[in-house]
Amino acid sequence: MKTFKLIPIFLLLILAASCDTVSAYSDYDKTVDFAPYKTYAYFKPGIDKVEISDLDKKRILHAIDDQMQAKGFTKSENPDILINIFTKAKEQVDVNQFYGAYGYGWGYGWGWGWSPYMYGGTSVSRYTEGTLFIDFIDAKKKEMIWQGQGIGTLYKNIDKKDARITEFVTKILAQYPPVKKQ
């Protein structure tokens, strides 16, 4: 009978863990052949408009550089692709209430009834959910050809922040180049 008391706690832990992952999505122009793109540069006017700290911008751009170089791209003064970023953030509040069956909990011993060990209560958690967009623009045509998006919880702790930004960028750019379905 004691296991029923652990179920809400277990579900709460699962919910908390699911909020802690980065989800990544992408969209692209299906008419574009991505094979010829080999060089990149940043679209400075767009990046200058991003409303985050300069330190976070540097973290994001450094993580993008690492991923692009791992994919075989090189930075260039005459690039094939211009990369732009932008971000959004919003405060999230999760309120979870959990109770025993019909207001009664499972106690120690046998059967139903009131128990001083009833479970139930409310848990409130606040966190900042951030979205990072990475846009790839054909440098010659000045047209967006690919966009990646990552959504996840943001951290204020500097060590966690570095790792989290790397996770955002890695998961987003794992979807580039897109795999065309036949």
C-alpha positions in Angstrom: 0.0 0.0 0.0 2.9 2.4 0.6 3.7 2.4 -3.1 0.6 4.5 -3.8 2.2 7.3 -1.8 5.3 7.1 -4.1 3.3 7.4 -7.4 2.7 11.2 -7.2 6.3 11.8 -6.2 7.5 9.6 -9.1 5.2 11.4 -11.5 6.4 14.8 -10.3 10.0 13.7 -10.8 9.2 12.5 -14.4 7.5 15.9 -15.1 10.5 17.8 -13.7 12.9 15.7 -15.8 10.9 16.2 -19.0 11.0 20.0 -18.4 14.8 19.8 -18.3 15.4 18.5 -21.8 15.9 20.6 -25.0 13.5 19.9 -27.8 14.7 20.7 -31.3 12.8 21.2 -34.5 13.7 22.4 -38.0 12.1 23.6 -41.2 13.7 24.1 -44.6 13.1 24.9 -48.3 12.6 21.6 -50.0 13.8 22.9 -53.4 17.3 23.7 -52.1 20.3 21.4 -52.6 22.3 21.7 -49.4 25.4 19.9 -50.7 27.2 22.9 -52.3 27.2 24.9 -49.1 30.6 24.7 -47.5 31.4 28.1 -46.0 29.6 30.4 -43.5 29.7 33.7 -41.8 27.4 35.4 -39.3 24.7 37.9 -40.3 26.0 40.7 -38.0 23.0 43.1 -38.3 20.6 40.4 -37.1 22.8 39.1 -34.3 23.4 42.7 -33.0 19.6 42.9 -32.5 19.3 39.8 -30.3 18.3 41.0 -26.9 20.5 38.8 -24.7 23.8 39.5 -23.0 27.0 39.8 -25.1 28.4 36.9 -23.1 25.5 34.6 -24.0 25.8 35.7 -27.7 29.5 34.7 -27.5 28.6 31.3 -26.0 26.0 30.7 -28.7 28.3 31.7 -31.6 31.2 29.7 -30.2 28.9 26.6 -29.9 27.7 27.2 -33.5 31.4 27.5 -34.7 32.2 24.1 -33.0 29.3 22.4 -34.6 29.8 23.9 -38.1 33.5 23.0 -38.1 32.6 19.4 -37.0 30.3 19.3 -40.0 33.2 20.3 -42.3 32.2 24.0 -42.8 34.7 26.8 -42.7 34.2 30.5 -41.8 34.7 32.8 -44.8 34.7 36.4 -45.8 32.8 35.3 -48.9 30.4 32.7 -47.4 27.8 30.4 -49.0 25.6 30.7 -45.9 24.9 33.6 -43.5 23.9 32.5 -40.0 21.5 34.5 -37.9 20.2 33.8 -34.4 17.3 35.1 -32.3 15.9 34.2 -29.0 12.7 34.3 -26.9 12.2 33.7 -23.2 9.2 33.4 -21.0 8.6 32.7 -17.4 6.8 29.4 -16.7 4.9 28.5 -13.5 3.9 24.9 -13.0 1.3 24.1 -10.3 0.8 20.5 -9.4 -1.8 19.3 -6.9 -2.1 15.7 -5.8 -4.4 14.1 -3.4 -5.3 10.6 -2.1 -8.5 8.9 -3.4 -11.6 10.8 -2.5 -9.7 13.1 -0.2 -8.4 10.1 1.8 -5.0 8.7 1.6 -3.5 5.3 1.9 -2.3 4.9 5.4 -0.2 2.2 7.1 -2.1 -0.9 7.7 -5.1 -2.4 6.0 -8.2 -0.9 4.2 -9.5 2.6 3.6 -9.8 5.3 6.2 -8.3 8.5 7.5 -4.6 8.4 8.1 -2.2 11.0 9.5 0.1 9.9 6.8 -2.1 10.9 3.9 -0.4 12.3 0.9 -1.5 15.3 -0.9 -0.4 18.8 -1.5 0.6 21.4 -4.0 3.9 21.9 -5.6 4.8 25.2 -7.5 7.8 25.5 -9.7 9.0 28.5 -11.6 11.5 28.5 -14.4 12.5 30.4 -17.6 11.8 28.6 -20.8 14.0 29.8 -23.7 13.8 29.4 -27.4 16.8 29.7 -29.7 16.3 30.0 -33.4 19.2 29.5 -35.8 18.6 30.7 -39.4 20.7 29.7 -42.5 20.4 32.2 -45.3 21.7 31.7 -48.8 24.3 34.5 -49.0 23.9 35.1 -52.8 20.1 34.9 -53.0 19.5 36.5 -49.6 16.8 33.9 -48.9 16.3 31.7 -45.8 16.9 28.1 -46.6 16.8 26.4 -43.2 15.7 27.3 -39.7 16.3 25.3 -36.5 14.6 25.9 -33.2 15.4 24.6 -29.7 13.2 25.0 -26.7 14.2 24.3 -23.1 14.8 25.5 -19.6 17.4 28.2 -19.1 19.8 28.4 -16.2 21.5 31.3 -14.4 24.4 29.2 -13.0 27.4 29.9 -15.3 28.6 26.3 -15.5 25.1 25.0 -16.2 24.6 27.8 -18.7 27.6 26.9 -20.8 26.5 23.3 -21.0 22.9 24.2 -21.7 23.8 26.5 -24.6 26.0 23.8 -26.1 23.1 21.4 -25.7 20.7 23.8 -27.5 23.0 24.4 -30.4 24.1 20.7 -30.7 20.5 19.4 -30.8 19.4 22.1 -33.3 22.3 21.7 -35.7 22.1 17.9 -35.5 19.1 18.4 -37.9 21.3 20.1 -40.5 21.6 19.3 -43.3 18.0 18.1 -43.6 17.5 14.6 -44.8 15.3 14.7 -47.9 12.6 12.0 -48.0 12.3 10.3 -51.3 
